[in-house]
Amino acid sequence: MLQYFLLAFGSLFAIVDPLAALPAFLAMTTQDTVSERQRMALVACVTAGLVLAVFAAIGPAIFRFLGITMPAFQVAGGLIVLLTALDMLRAKRSPLKETTEETEAGMGKADIAITPLAIPMLAGPGAITTAIVLAHKAQSWPFHIIFYASIAAVAAASYVVLYVAARGSKRLSPIAMSIMSRLMGLLLAAVGIQFILTALKLPSVL
């Protein structure tokens, strides 16, 4: 169970990647006070956690309705995660998480907590895909509890990152953030490949 928690937390934290969201978050909130930034960070992280939990819970039912097999989804999800990881390894913000247009639109909004910060910057397609695949690996109630606890832990860790950045944005080191992004990208690339390898070993059943 500890191994599963570390897998779930590490994979979700890497794909949510609050460190990579910091530049856009700070740029979109230049006119806001520290307390306003922290409030938006809290709302965004709670929303992102709820989105991941809901999609993880209803994902299998959607697949059955559409006739999509879990191995097929795992291959597709693995490719999405891998593309995101490759952008992270190059210290680039993946367009799968948000586009330039979405960032520019956020700069003109009074409150960016729900969009674009929570969705899609934190809980984007890659994060939702990863949550659904990880939920499928939880085959008993203890593992389901651990899975949803890992989502809560990722949301809490993301809030801590954004909270600290809101208070001391001038002390953030671009070099350190770039190094962390590349390290998490490497982890995420391995996760994406593992999703694909696991899917290739599974029978094609709903």
SULKA-V420830 format. One record per pair of residues at least 4 apart in sequence whose ideal C-beta (glycine too) atoms are under 6 Angstrom apart, sorted by the first residue. I is the first residue (numbers start at 1). J is the second residue. If there is no record, write none. Layout:
# SULKA-V420830
i/j
I/J
I/J
This chain:
# SULKA-V420830
i/j
1/146
4/143
4/146
5/9
5/146
5/150
6/10
7/11
8/134
8/147
8/150
9/13
9/150
9/153
11/130
11/191
12/16
12/154
13/154
14/184
14/187
14/188
15/126
15/127
15/130
15/188
16/122
16/127
16/154
16/158
18/158
18/161
18/162
19/177
19/180
20/93
20/181
21/25
21/121
22/165
24/103
26/169
28/106
28/107
28/112
29/37
32/36
32/37
34/166
34/167
37/166
38/163
38/166
40/44
40/113
41/159
41/162
41/163
42/159
43/113
44/113
44/117
44/118
45/155
45/158
45/159
47/114
47/118
48/118
48/122
48/123
49/151
49/155
51/123
52/123
52/131
52/151
53/148
53/151
55/59
55/128
56/131
56/132
56/135
58/62
59/132
63/68
64/206
68/72
68/73
69/204
69/206
70/136
71/199
71/202
71/204
73/77
74/133
74/195
74/199
75/196
75/199
77/129
77/133
77/195
78/192
78/195
78/196
80/125
80/126
80/129
81/126
81/188
81/192
82/189
82/192
84/94
84/96
84/126
85/185
85/188
85/189
85/192
87/92
87/94
88/181
88/185
89/182
89/185
91/178
91/181
95/99
96/125
96/126
97/120
97/121
97/124
98/102
98/103
98/116
98/120
98/121
102/116
106/112
106/116
112/117
113/117
114/118
115/119
116/121
117/121
118/122
119/123
120/124
123/127
133/195
135/147
138/143
138/144
138/147
159/163
165/169
